[in-house]
């Protein structure tokens, strides 16, 4: 599975748009900028954004991922994958008990 969609907050519109444009030459990427609703005066949670923030919180519980200790991006990616495998493996018995 490859990355196909990048969702960004409106504040990142300048820099991330250039970065995604450079990546489009190699991959099929789509950039979606999510802006606040016009005239919104109160905080309204964006469901998609909360999924991302929650995932970062889960990854932050791993001591190795709480700071940027890794020397290479490949080792950092490996530890993120390991953390998510651990998270899913711990959930598996609960899912199997329900069925």
C-alpha positions in Angstrom: 0.0 0.0 0.0 1.4 3.4 -1.0 0.6 6.9 0.1 -2.0 8.4 -2.2 -3.6 11.2 -0.3 -2.0 13.9 1.8 -4.4 16.0 4.0 -3.0 19.2 5.3 -4.2 22.1 7.4 -4.6 25.4 5.6 -1.7 26.9 7.5 0.7 24.5 5.6 -0.6 25.5 2.2 2.6 27.1 1.0 5.4 24.7 1.8 3.7 21.4 1.6 2.2 22.2 -1.8 5.7 22.6 -3.3 6.8 19.4 -1.6 3.9 17.4 -2.9 4.3 18.9 -6.4 7.9 17.6 -6.4 6.7 14.1 -5.3 4.0 13.9 -8.0 6.6 13.3 -10.6 7.4 9.9 -9.1 4.1 9.0 -7.4 0.4 9.6 -7.9 -0.3 11.8 -4.9 -3.2 14.0 -4.2 -3.1 17.0 -1.9 -6.2 18.1 0.0 -6.1 21.3 2.0 -8.6 21.4 4.8 -9.5 24.9 5.9 -11.6 26.1 8.8 -15.2 26.9 8.1 -15.6 30.6 7.3 -16.9 32.5 10.2 -16.3 29.7 12.7 -15.8 31.2 16.2 -15.8 28.0 18.2 -13.6 24.9 18.0 -15.0 22.1 15.9 -13.1 18.8 15.7 -12.3 17.5 12.3 -12.8 13.7 12.4 -10.0 12.9 10.0 -7.5 15.1 11.9 -8.3 13.4 15.2 -7.4 10.0 13.7 -4.0 11.3 12.8 -3.5 13.0 16.2 -4.6 9.9 18.0 -2.1 7.8 16.0 0.7 10.2 16.8 -0.2 9.9 20.5 -0.1 6.1 20.3 3.3 6.2 18.7 4.5 8.8 21.3 4.0 6.2 24.0 6.9 4.2 22.7 10.0 5.6 24.4 12.1 5.1 21.2 9.7 7.2 19.2 9.0 9.9 21.7 12.1 11.8 20.4 14.0 11.7 17.2 16.7 9.2 18.2 17.2 7.4 14.9 20.0 8.2 12.6 18.3 7.2 9.4 14.8 7.5 8.1 14.7 3.8 7.3 15.3 2.8 11.0 12.8 5.4 12.1 10.2 3.9 9.7 11.0 0.4 10.9 10.3 1.4 14.5 7.0 3.1 13.6 6.0 -0.1 11.8 7.0 -2.2 14.8 5.0 0.0 17.2 1.9 -0.3 15.0 2.3 -4.1 14.7 2.5 -4.2 18.5 -0.6 -2.1 18.9 -2.6 -4.2 16.5 -1.3 -7.5 17.9 -2.5 -6.4 21.4 -5.9 -5.6 20.0 -6.3 -8.9 18.1 -7.3 -11.1 21.2 -10.1 -8.6 22.0 -11.4 -8.7 18.4 -11.3 -12.5 18.4 -13.2 -12.8 21.7 -16.1 -10.8 20.3 -16.6 -13.1 17.3 
